[in-house]
Amino acid sequence: LGQAKAQQELQAVAGQEQQVALKFEEPAKPAPAAAASPVTPVDAGLPESQQHPEPVAEPKRSMVPVYVAAGIAAAGLGVGIGFAVAAGNNRDDIDALTLKNGRSGCFDASTSDCAAQKDAAQARDRHLTYEVVGFSVAGAALVGTVAYLLWPTSSSTNAANNSFIITGGASPGGANLSILGNF
């Protein structure tokens, strides 16, 4: 079974009636889709903007939040790596002072060696905390970026009702990430 096509051009005027007769003929052989003749538009007496309404495009997301979050993630990653290296250096200092002062602590060592060992241990703990914070910030920025990119766009009528906030925190004992909002 083939398809038959017919086409007629009209000039429509408000208040007038017109009759149209279309004659369908069987085509000799089907034409390829690319070679099909274009459909001639019908003038319905409407302004051009109403005759061919433009399709409504989906609102595009701004890429600025992605770039900002990528910068925050890179900075957090740099901070985490930098403080991880610093904590490793402190660990080397602690090991050297532990060998010098003895395993039992600072009972037989000089006061300056004990102070240096204590300072190195405190610096290592501080650097480990900053390392966790840096990596947590990088992870939160990455999760926020992915959520922003994958979150469906809202229509303009629902945009005012939908909002969310991503918060996070870190401590030496762990980290958290919370997503709060109205959807």
Residue pairs with C-beta under 8 A, 6 or more apart in sequence:
2 26
2 27
2 30
3 27
3 30
4 24
4 25
4 26
4 27
5 24
5 27
6 22
6 23
6 24
6 25
7 22
7 37
7 39
7 40
8 20
8 22
9 40
9 42
10 18
10 20
10 42
10 43
11 43
12 18
12 42
12 43
12 44
12 45
13 45
14 45
41 51
41 52
43 51
44 51
58 153
59 153
59 156
61 148
61 149
61 153
65 145
65 148
66 145
66 148
66 149
69 141
69 142
69 144
69 145
69 148
70 141
70 145
72 137
72 138
72 141
73 137
73 138
73 139
73 141
73 142
73 145
74 138
75 137
75 138
76 134
76 135
76 136
76 137
76 138
76 139
76 140
76 141
77 134
77 135
77 138
78 134
79 130
79 131
79 133
79 134
79 137
80 131
80 132
80 133
80 134
80 135
80 138
81 134
82 134
83 127
83 128
83 130
83 131
83 134
84 127
84 131
86 123
86 127
87 124
87 127
87 128
87 131
90 120
90 121
90 123
90 124
90 127
91 124
93 116
93 120
94 117
94 120
94 121
94 124
97 113
97 116
97 117
97 120
98 117
100 109
100 113
101 108
101 109
101 113
101 114
101 117
102 108
102 109
105 114
106 113
106 114
106 117
109 117
125 172
128 172
129 171
129 172
132 170
132 171
132 172
132 175
133 170
136 168
136 169
136 170
136 175
137 168
137 170
139 168
139 175
139 177
140 166
140 168
140 177
143 166
143 177
144 166
147 166
147 179
154 162
161 182
162 181
162 182
162 183
163 181
163 182
164 179
164 180
164 181
164 182
164 183
165 179
165 180
165 181
166 177
166 178
166 179
167 177
167 178
167 180
168 175
168 176
168 177
168 178
169 175
169 176
170 176
